[in-house]
Amino acid sequence: MKRTTLTALSTVLAMALTTALAHADWNSGKTAFEAGNWAAAAAEFQAIIDAQPDWYGAHFMLGWTKLKQKKGKEAVQALRRAYDLKPTGKPEHKAVQANIQLRLGEAYVQTGRYSDAVAFLSKINTADLPSKSHGYLAELKAVALTKSGQAAAAVAELKKATDANPKDADLWFSYGKTAYSTGNTKTAIPALARAVALDGGDLEKQRIYAQALVSQARRARGTDKTSQYAQGAVAAQKVVSGNPSFDNLMLLGGAQLGAKQYDGAVATYRQASKKNSTDWLPGYHLGQALTAKKQYKSAESELKTSLDRAKNASDQATVWKQLGFVYEKQKNYREAVTAYTRGGDSAGAARVQKNKETQEENLRIEADNREIQRIRDEQAAIEAELKNLPGAAPPQF
C-alpha cells in the first residue's frame, strides 16, 4: 500500500505555529520529521505535549511519527487523543479532522484493528481531503475492509476510486490486486493491465499481473488455456528481464509449461535450478517439460534429482508419479509399477501391471513362435537333405 505525505500537514503546522510556547520545539520537530529522523521528531513533539497536554496538534504529529516508527499501539494512543481534542466549529477544521481520522485509521490497520479502521475511515468526507489523498484513503479503507472479511466491499471501494482517478496507476493496481485476492480474475486482469499500461516500469505490478494471467489460465479449457498461458508468459518474461529471481523464474517457467513452450520452459527451469540447488520443484517441472518433448531419459535423470531434493512424503509422491509415467513411456513396466505404487497411484500401478503382464505374454508368444519356426526350418532342411540321397524316401511326420 502506498504511503504519501499529505498536504494537510502544512495546515496543521500553520495552526500549530500560533502557539508561541511551542514554537521552537515545533519547528525542530517538523525539521526532524521531514528529514525522517523519527526518534528526534518524537522527542520534540513529546516535549510539546508535556508542556501543553491538551493541544491536539502535538498529539497528532506524535502519533504520525509513531506510525513511521511502526509503533502502532503508541500511534493509536496519540492519534486517538488528537481526535478527542480536535477543533470544531470552523470550515477549515474539517480538513484537520479528516487528516486525524485518516492517520488514526492507518494506525488501526497497523495494529490489526481492522473493524475500528473501517469505522473511522468511513466517516471521512473525501471533499475534506486534498484530491491527491483520495487514492490513499481508498487503498487504506480497502485493506481494512479486506482484512475484516469484506473483500467485495473493498473491491467496490477501489472501483469508485479508479473511476474518480482514472490515471492513478497505484489505484488501478490496488483495485486489481484486491480483486485478484478474492479470486475474481475477470475483474482483476483488466485492472492490472491498466496499472501496467500506466506504470510499466514497476516490476511488482508486472508480477501480480502475470500471476493473475497464469491463475486465469489454470481455470481455462481447451485452446483458451494455452493462449492465456502464453499471455502470462509474455508478462512474466518482462518481470524476469527486470529481476531474474528464483520466484520470478518459477512464475515464467509455469507459464511457459502451460503454454506448451517446452524449450523455453526447459531453459527457464534450468536457470531456476541454478538459483536454488535445494528446491525440488525446478527439477520436477523440468522433468515434465522434457517428458512433453519425449526426452524420457533426460526427464528420468532430472526427476531423480528432484526426488533426492524432496523432503516430505507428499512432494516425493508427486515426483514418483511423474517418474512412473516416464518409465511407462519407456515401456519399463517393472520400474513404472514400483514408481506408481510409491507415488500412491494404485490405478496407474494396476494399469501398468496389466501392460507388464500383456508384454510378458506377448514375449512368451513371440518366443514360442520363434521356436516353432526354428523347428520348421530344421524339418525343411532335413527333408531337403533326404531328397538328395539316392533311393531315399522322405520320412513321414
Backbone torsions as a table, in degrees:
resi	resn	phi	psi	omega
1	MET	NA	129.9	-177.7
2	LYS	-69.5	153.3	177.5
3	ARG	-128.6	118.6	-177.8
4	THR	-118.6	149.7	175.9
5	THR	-79.9	123.8	-175.1
6	LEU	-82.8	141.6	178.5
7	THR	-67.2	-17.8	-179.8
8	ALA	-65.6	-15.8	176.3
9	LEU	-56.3	-40.4	-179.4
10	SER	-63.3	-34.5	178.5
11	THR	-64.5	-46.9	179.7
12	VAL	-62.3	-42.0	-178.8
13	LEU	-62.4	-44.3	-177.7
14	ALA	-60.9	-41.8	179.5
15	MET	-68.7	-34.4	-177.7
16	ALA	-68.6	-32.8	-174.8
17	LEU	-68.8	-10.2	177.2
18	THR	-73.8	-12.0	179.6
19	THR	-94.0	103.6	-172.7
20	ALA	-62.8	-39.0	-176.1
21	LEU	-58.8	-35.9	-174.4
22	ALA	-94.8	3.2	-170.0
23	HIS	-55.1	-52.1	-175.2
24	ALA	-64.3	-48.1	-179.6
25	ASP	-63.7	-36.3	-178.6
26	TRP	-64.2	-47.5	179.5
27	ASN	-61.8	-39.1	178.3
28	SER	-66.1	-41.1	178.5
29	GLY	-65.0	-42.0	179.0
30	LYS	-61.6	-45.8	179.9
31	THR	-61.7	-44.0	-179.7
32	ALA	-65.9	-39.9	179.8
33	PHE	-63.0	-48.0	-177.3
34	GLU	-68.2	-22.7	177.6
35	ALA	-87.5	-5.1	-178.8
36	GLY	79.7	15.2	178.3
37	ASN	-90.7	79.8	-170.1
38	TRP	-65.0	-39.5	-177.8
39	ALA	-62.3	-44.8	-179.9
40	ALA	-66.2	-41.5	179.4
41	ALA	-61.3	-44.7	-179.7
42	ALA	-60.9	-39.4	-179.4
43	ALA	-65.6	-40.8	-179.8
44	GLU	-66.7	-44.3	-178.4
45	PHE	-69.7	-32.8	176.8
46	GLN	-66.2	-35.8	178.6
47	ALA	-63.9	-37.8	177.5
48	ILE	-64.9	-42.8	179.7
49	ILE	-63.2	-39.1	179.0
50	ASP	-60.9	-33.9	-180.0
51	ALA	-83.7	-35.7	-178.1
52	GLN	-134.4	79.4	-172.3
53	PRO	-65.1	-15.7	-178.2
54	ASP	-106.0	18.0	179.8
55	TRP	-95.3	114.6	-172.8
56	TYR	-62.1	-33.7	-175.1
57	GLY	-59.9	-42.4	-179.4
58	ALA	-69.7	-38.8	177.2
59	HIS	-63.3	-40.2	180.0
60	PHE	-61.9	-49.0	-177.4
61	MET	-69.8	-33.9	175.6
62	LEU	-64.7	-43.0	179.1
63	GLY	-62.9	-41.4	179.5
64	TRP	-64.6	-40.3	178.5
65	THR	-63.9	-40.9	178.6
66	LYS	-64.6	-33.3	174.6
67	LEU	-60.8	-43.7	179.0
68	LYS	-62.8	-31.1	179.5
69	GLN	-83.9	1.4	-177.5
70	LYS	61.8	31.3	176.3
71	LYS	-104.2	74.5	-170.6
72	GLY	-59.0	-44.3	-177.2
73	LYS	-64.2	-41.3	178.4
74	GLU	-68.1	-34.8	177.8
75	ALA	-64.2	-43.9	178.6
76	VAL	-58.7	-45.9	-178.1
77	GLN	-60.0	-46.1	-177.7
78	ALA	-70.3	-42.6	-177.5
79	LEU	-71.9	-33.2	176.7
80	ARG	-66.1	-36.9	177.1
81	ARG	-66.0	-40.1	177.7
82	ALA	-62.7	-39.8	179.7
83	TYR	-64.2	-42.3	179.6
84	ASP	-67.1	-28.1	-177.8
85	LEU	-97.3	0.9	-172.4
86	LYS	-54.8	145.4	178.9
87	PRO	-75.7	152.5	178.7
88	THR	-139.9	167.4	171.4
89	GLY	105.2	-25.2	-179.4
90	LYS	-115.1	149.9	-179.3
91	PRO	-55.5	-39.2	-178.2
92	GLU	-68.5	-18.5	179.1
93	HIS	-68.1	-23.8	-179.2
94	LYS	-62.3	-39.4	178.6
95	ALA	-65.1	-39.8	178.1
96	VAL	-63.5	-46.9	179.8
97	GLN	-60.4	-42.6	-178.9
98	ALA	-62.2	-39.6	179.6
99	ASN	-69.7	-36.9	176.0
100	ILE	-63.2	-45.2	179.6
101	GLN	-63.0	-38.7	179.5
102	LEU	-61.8	-47.9	-179.5
103	ARG	-70.9	-33.3	176.3
104	LEU	-66.6	-40.0	175.6
105	GLY	-60.7	-41.1	177.8
106	GLU	-62.7	-40.2	179.3
107	ALA	-64.8	-38.9	176.9
108	TYR	-64.7	-38.7	176.5
109	VAL	-63.6	-44.5	-178.1
110	GLN	-61.6	-31.6	-179.3
111	THR	-95.8	4.2	177.6
112	GLY	81.0	12.7	178.5
113	ARG	-94.1	70.4	-169.5
114	TYR	-69.1	-36.9	179.1
115	SER	-65.4	-40.5	176.2
116	ASP	-63.1	-38.7	179.3
117	ALA	-61.9	-45.7	179.4
118	VAL	-59.8	-43.8	-177.6
119	ALA	-60.3	-45.5	-177.5
120	PHE	-75.0	-41.2	-178.1
121	LEU	-68.1	-29.6	179.9
122	SER	-71.0	-19.0	-179.8
123	LYS	-79.7	-15.2	-173.5
124	ILE	-75.9	130.2	172.5
125	ASN	-88.9	115.8	-175.3
126	THR	-58.8	-24.2	179.0
127	ALA	-64.5	-20.5	-179.7
128	ASP	-86.9	-3.5	179.1
129	LEU	-110.6	152.9	172.9
130	PRO	-59.8	149.1	-175.5
131	SER	-59.7	-33.6	-177.9
132	LYS	-73.7	-7.4	176.9
133	SER	-94.3	-9.0	-176.8
134	HIS	-63.5	-40.8	179.8
135	GLY	-64.3	-41.3	179.5
136	TYR	-62.9	-42.4	177.0
137	LEU	-59.7	-45.6	-179.7
138	ALA	-61.9	-43.0	179.4
139	GLU	-64.2	-44.5	-179.0
140	LEU	-62.8	-44.5	179.6
141	LYS	-65.9	-37.5	178.9
142	ALA	-63.4	-40.4	176.9
143	VAL	-61.2	-47.1	-179.5
144	ALA	-62.0	-42.2	179.3
145	LEU	-65.0	-44.9	-179.6
146	THR	-61.4	-47.1	-177.6
147	LYS	-68.2	-22.1	178.9
148	SER	-96.5	14.7	174.9
149	GLY	83.0	20.5	-179.2
150	GLN	-119.1	54.9	-174.9
151	ALA	-62.0	-39.6	-179.6
152	ALA	-62.1	-39.4	178.0
153	ALA	-67.2	-34.7	178.3
154	ALA	-64.3	-43.7	178.6
155	VAL	-61.7	-43.3	179.5
156	ALA	-63.2	-39.5	179.4
157	GLU	-62.1	-44.0	-179.1
158	LEU	-72.2	-31.3	176.5
159	LYS	-61.7	-44.1	178.1
160	LYS	-61.9	-38.8	-178.2
161	ALA	-67.1	-40.0	178.9
162	THR	-70.4	-32.2	175.8
163	ASP	-62.1	-37.6	-178.6
164	ALA	-81.6	-24.3	-177.4
165	ASN	-132.7	68.2	-171.1
166	PRO	-67.5	-10.7	179.8
167	LYS	-106.1	11.0	-179.2
168	ASP	-90.6	102.0	-176.9
169	ALA	-62.2	-37.6	-178.8
170	ASP	-66.5	-36.7	177.6
171	LEU	-66.4	-44.3	177.7
172	TRP	-60.5	-38.2	179.4
173	PHE	-65.3	-46.4	178.6
174	SER	-61.3	-41.4	178.0
175	TYR	-60.7	-50.0	-179.5
176	GLY	-66.2	-42.5	-178.3
177	LYS	-66.0	-39.4	178.6
178	THR	-66.4	-42.8	176.9
179	ALA	-63.0	-39.7	178.9
180	TYR	-62.9	-38.7	-179.1
181	SER	-65.3	-21.3	178.2
182	THR	-92.0	-2.1	-178.1
183	GLY	87.5	6.2	-178.2
184	ASN	-90.4	74.9	-177.9
185	THR	-69.4	-25.5	179.3
186	LYS	-60.9	-38.3	176.7
187	THR	-84.4	-37.9	-173.2
188	ALA	-65.0	-45.6	-171.2
189	ILE	-63.5	-47.7	176.9
190	PRO	-61.7	-36.4	179.5
191	ALA	-67.1	-44.1	179.4
192	LEU	-67.6	-35.9	177.1
193	ALA	-62.4	-38.6	178.4
194	ARG	-66.4	-41.2	178.9
195	ALA	-61.2	-43.2	179.9
196	VAL	-67.1	-38.2	178.9
197	ALA	-64.3	-35.1	-179.2
198	LEU	-81.6	-26.8	-176.1
199	ASP	-145.5	68.4	-175.4
200	GLY	-67.9	-15.3	-179.4
201	GLY	-83.5	-7.1	-179.0
202	ASP	-86.6	108.7	-176.5
203	LEU	-66.6	-29.3	178.7
204	GLU	-66.0	-40.5	176.2
205	LYS	-63.3	-44.3	178.4
206	GLN	-60.9	-40.5	-176.8
207	ARG	-66.1	-46.6	179.9
208	ILE	-66.0	-37.2	176.7
209	TYR	-61.2	-46.2	178.6
210	ALA	-62.6	-41.9	178.3
211	GLN	-60.6	-41.9	-179.6
212	ALA	-65.1	-40.5	178.0
213	LEU	-62.9	-42.8	179.4
214	VAL	-66.3	-40.2	178.4
215	SER	-62.2	-42.4	177.8
216	GLN	-64.3	-39.8	-179.1
217	ALA	-62.8	-36.2	-179.9
218	ARG	-61.0	-30.5	-177.4
219	ARG	-89.4	-11.6	-176.3
220	ALA	-77.1	170.4	-179.4
221	ARG	-131.7	152.8	172.3
222	GLY	63.6	-144.9	-176.1
223	THR	-65.4	-28.2	177.7
224	ASP	-59.9	-36.5	-178.2
225	LYS	-60.0	-49.9	-178.9
226	THR	-63.5	-43.8	-178.1
227	SER	-67.3	-35.5	179.3
228	GLN	-71.6	-36.6	173.6
229	TYR	-62.6	-38.3	179.2
230	ALA	-62.4	-39.6	175.5
231	GLN	-61.8	-42.9	178.0
232	GLY	-62.2	-36.8	179.7
233	ALA	-65.4	-39.6	178.3
234	VAL	-62.0	-46.4	179.9
235	ALA	-66.0	-42.0	-179.2
236	ALA	-67.1	-33.4	178.8
237	GLN	-63.2	-35.7	177.2
238	LYS	-65.6	-37.1	178.6
239	VAL	-65.9	-46.6	-179.1
240	VAL	-64.1	-35.6	178.4
241	SER	-62.1	-32.6	178.8
242	GLY	-86.1	-31.1	-178.5
243	ASN	-154.6	95.2	-177.7
244	PRO	-80.4	54.4	179.1
245	SER	-75.5	167.2	-179.6
246	PHE	-58.5	-48.6	-177.5
247	ASP	-62.8	-40.4	180.0
248	ASN	-68.1	-37.1	176.6
249	LEU	-65.2	-39.4	178.5
250	MET	-65.8	-36.0	176.1
251	LEU	-63.5	-46.7	179.3
252	LEU	-63.7	-44.6	-179.6
253	GLY	-60.1	-41.0	178.7
254	GLY	-63.3	-39.9	178.5
255	ALA	-67.2	-42.1	179.5
256	GLN	-65.2	-40.1	179.1
257	LEU	-62.6	-45.1	179.0
258	GLY	-66.5	-29.6	179.6
259	ALA	-84.6	2.3	-178.9
260	LYS	63.4	28.8	174.6
261	GLN	-93.3	71.8	-167.2
262	TYR	-68.5	-36.3	178.0
263	ASP	-63.1	-44.2	177.7
264	GLY	-62.9	-41.5	179.9
265	ALA	-62.8	-41.4	179.3
266	VAL	-60.4	-47.3	180.0
267	ALA	-62.9	-41.8	-177.9
268	THR	-67.2	-44.9	-178.9
269	TYR	-69.4	-30.8	174.8
270	ARG	-65.0	-40.2	178.0
271	GLN	-65.6	-41.4	178.9
272	ALA	-64.1	-39.0	-179.9
273	SER	-62.6	-35.2	177.5
274	LYS	-69.6	-31.3	178.7
275	LYS	-69.9	-33.4	-177.5
276	ASN	-141.0	100.9	-174.0
277	SER	-86.0	5.1	179.9
278	THR	-112.3	-16.5	-177.6
279	ASP	-79.2	136.0	-176.6
280	TRP	-80.8	-22.0	-172.2
281	LEU	-65.3	-42.1	-180.0
282	PRO	-57.8	-44.3	179.4
283	GLY	-64.8	-36.9	179.4
284	TYR	-64.5	-49.5	-179.5
285	HIS	-69.4	-32.1	174.5
286	LEU	-62.3	-40.9	175.6
287	GLY	-61.1	-39.2	177.3
288	GLN	-63.0	-45.2	-179.0
289	ALA	-63.9	-42.0	178.7
290	LEU	-67.3	-34.4	175.6
291	THR	-62.6	-43.9	179.0
292	ALA	-62.6	-29.7	177.5
293	LYS	-84.7	2.3	179.9
294	LYS	63.3	26.5	175.1
295	GLN	-98.0	73.4	-167.3
296	TYR	-68.1	-37.5	180.0
297	LYS	-65.7	-42.7	177.5
298	SER	-65.4	-40.2	177.8
299	ALA	-61.3	-43.8	179.8
300	GLU	-58.8	-43.0	-179.2
301	SER	-63.4	-45.4	-179.4
302	GLU	-66.2	-38.4	-179.7
303	LEU	-68.0	-35.3	176.7
304	LYS	-66.0	-37.8	175.4
305	THR	-64.7	-42.4	177.7
306	SER	-61.0	-40.4	-179.7
307	LEU	-62.4	-38.3	178.1
308	ASP	-65.2	-30.7	-177.4
309	ARG	-86.2	-24.3	-178.8
310	ALA	-66.4	130.2	-174.1
311	LYS	-100.6	-35.9	-177.4
312	ASN	-103.9	161.5	-172.8
313	ALA	-61.7	-37.7	-178.5
314	SER	-63.6	-44.8	178.3
315	ASP	-64.6	-42.0	179.7
316	GLN	-62.0	-41.1	179.4
317	ALA	-61.5	-39.0	178.7
318	THR	-60.7	-44.0	-179.7
319	VAL	-68.0	-41.6	-179.9
320	TRP	-58.5	-40.1	-179.3
321	LYS	-65.4	-39.9	177.1
322	GLN	-67.2	-38.0	176.0
323	LEU	-62.6	-39.4	177.5
324	GLY	-58.3	-42.1	179.8
325	PHE	-65.1	-41.2	179.7
326	VAL	-64.8	-43.9	177.6
327	TYR	-62.6	-40.4	-179.7
328	GLU	-62.6	-41.8	179.0
329	LYS	-63.6	-29.0	178.3
330	GLN	-87.6	2.4	-178.2
331	LYS	60.6	27.1	173.9
332	ASN	-92.9	74.1	-168.5
333	TYR	-66.4	-34.3	-179.7
334	ARG	-60.9	-48.8	179.2
335	GLU	-67.9	-33.9	-180.0
336	ALA	-63.5	-44.3	178.5
337	VAL	-59.8	-45.2	179.4
338	THR	-61.3	-45.6	-177.8
339	ALA	-65.0	-46.6	178.8
340	TYR	-61.3	-40.4	179.8
341	THR	-62.7	-45.5	179.9
342	ARG	-68.6	-23.2	176.7
343	GLY	-86.1	-2.5	179.0
344	GLY	78.9	16.6	-180.0
345	ASP	-99.7	83.7	-176.6
346	SER	-66.7	-34.8	179.4
347	ALA	-65.3	-42.6	177.7
348	GLY	-63.8	-42.7	179.2
349	ALA	-62.8	-41.9	179.8
350	ALA	-65.2	-41.5	179.4
351	ARG	-62.7	-45.0	-179.0
352	VAL	-69.6	-35.6	178.0
353	GLN	-61.0	-40.4	177.8
354	LYS	-65.2	-42.0	176.7
355	ASN	-63.7	-36.6	178.5
356	LYS	-64.1	-45.0	179.9
357	GLU	-65.7	-39.2	177.4
358	THR	-63.4	-42.6	178.4
359	GLN	-61.5	-45.0	-179.8
360	GLU	-63.4	-39.5	178.0
361	GLU	-65.4	-41.4	177.8
362	ASN	-63.5	-37.7	178.6
363	LEU	-66.1	-39.2	177.7
364	ARG	-64.6	-43.5	179.4
365	ILE	-62.1	-42.4	178.7
366	GLU	-63.3	-39.3	178.4
367	ALA	-65.3	-42.0	178.6
368	ASP	-63.3	-43.4	179.9
369	ASN	-62.5	-38.6	178.1
370	ARG	-65.8	-38.9	179.5
371	GLU	-66.1	-42.6	178.1
372	ILE	-61.5	-43.1	179.3
373	GLN	-64.3	-37.8	178.8
374	ARG	-61.9	-44.3	180.0
375	ILE	-62.8	-42.3	179.7
376	ARG	-63.9	-39.3	178.5
377	ASP	-64.2	-39.4	178.9
378	GLU	-65.4	-42.6	178.9
379	GLN	-61.0	-42.9	179.6
380	ALA	-63.1	-37.6	179.3
381	ALA	-67.2	-40.5	179.9
382	ILE	-65.1	-43.7	179.8
383	GLU	-59.9	-40.0	-179.8
384	ALA	-65.0	-39.1	179.5
385	GLU	-67.6	-42.2	-178.4
386	LEU	-65.5	-36.4	179.3
387	LYS	-63.0	-25.1	-177.9
388	ASN	-87.0	-8.4	178.3
389	LEU	-79.6	138.5	178.5
390	PRO	-63.4	128.1	176.8
391	GLY	68.5	8.3	-177.4
392	ALA	-90.1	149.3	176.6
393	ALA	-115.6	142.4	-178.7
394	PRO	-66.7	142.9	178.3
395	PRO	-66.9	157.1	177.9
396	GLN	-98.8	134.0	177.6
397	PHE	-117.0	NA	NA
